[in-house]
């Protein structure tokens, strides 16, 4: 299955979850913010949200500073 993640096409196994995607990207789950097709995904749902062909995903890491 192909998705668009941060503007780049990625190939994932069918029914991959947000957690699986973060693992593929090498990101720690608690430190990643995810938006799927323009809607935020709550962290506690990362294991349950299955991605679908053509999904547009934005993954960001919050940065603290001042």
C-alpha positions as CSV (number, residue, x, y, z in Angstrom):
1,X,0.0,0.0,0.0
2,X,1.3,3.5,-0.8
3,X,0.8,6.6,1.3
4,X,2.2,10.1,1.2
5,X,4.1,11.0,4.4
6,X,5.5,14.5,4.8
7,X,5.4,14.9,1.0
8,X,7.2,11.6,0.2
9,X,5.6,8.4,-1.1
10,X,6.1,5.4,1.2
11,X,5.2,1.8,0.7
12,X,3.8,0.0,3.7
13,X,2.2,-3.4,4.4
14,X,-1.6,-3.4,4.1
15,X,-3.5,-2.2,7.2
16,X,-0.3,-0.8,8.8
17,X,-1.1,1.3,11.8
18,X,0.3,4.7,12.8
19,X,2.5,3.0,15.3
20,X,4.0,0.8,12.5
21,X,4.6,3.9,10.4
22,X,6.4,5.7,13.3
23,X,8.6,2.6,13.7
24,X,9.4,2.6,10.0
25,X,10.4,6.3,10.3
26,X,12.5,5.5,13.4
27,X,10.5,7.9,15.6
28,X,9.4,7.3,19.3
29,X,5.7,7.3,19.6
30,X,5.4,9.6,22.6
31,X,7.4,12.3,20.8
32,X,5.6,12.3,17.5
33,X,2.5,14.3,16.4
34,X,0.5,12.7,13.5
35,X,-2.1,14.2,11.2
36,X,-4.0,11.9,8.8
37,X,-5.8,13.5,5.8
38,X,-5.9,16.8,7.6
39,X,-7.2,15.5,10.9
40,X,-5.1,15.0,14.1
41,X,-4.7,11.5,15.4
42,X,-4.7,11.2,19.2
43,X,-1.6,9.4,20.6
44,X,-3.6,6.9,22.5
45,X,-5.1,5.7,19.1
46,X,-1.9,5.2,17.2
47,X,-2.1,1.4,17.7
48,X,-5.7,1.3,16.5
49,X,-5.7,3.6,13.5
50,X,-5.0,1.6,10.3
51,X,-3.7,3.5,7.3
52,X,-5.2,3.2,3.9
53,X,-4.0,3.5,0.3
54,X,-3.5,7.1,-0.6
55,X,-3.6,8.5,2.9
56,X,-1.8,11.8,3.4
57,X,0.1,11.8,6.6
58,X,2.1,14.6,8.3
59,X,4.4,13.5,11.1
60,X,6.0,16.2,13.3
61,X,8.1,16.2,16.4
62,X,7.3,19.0,18.9
63,X,10.3,21.2,19.8
64,X,10.6,23.0,23.1
65,X,12.4,26.3,23.3
66,X,11.9,29.8,24.0
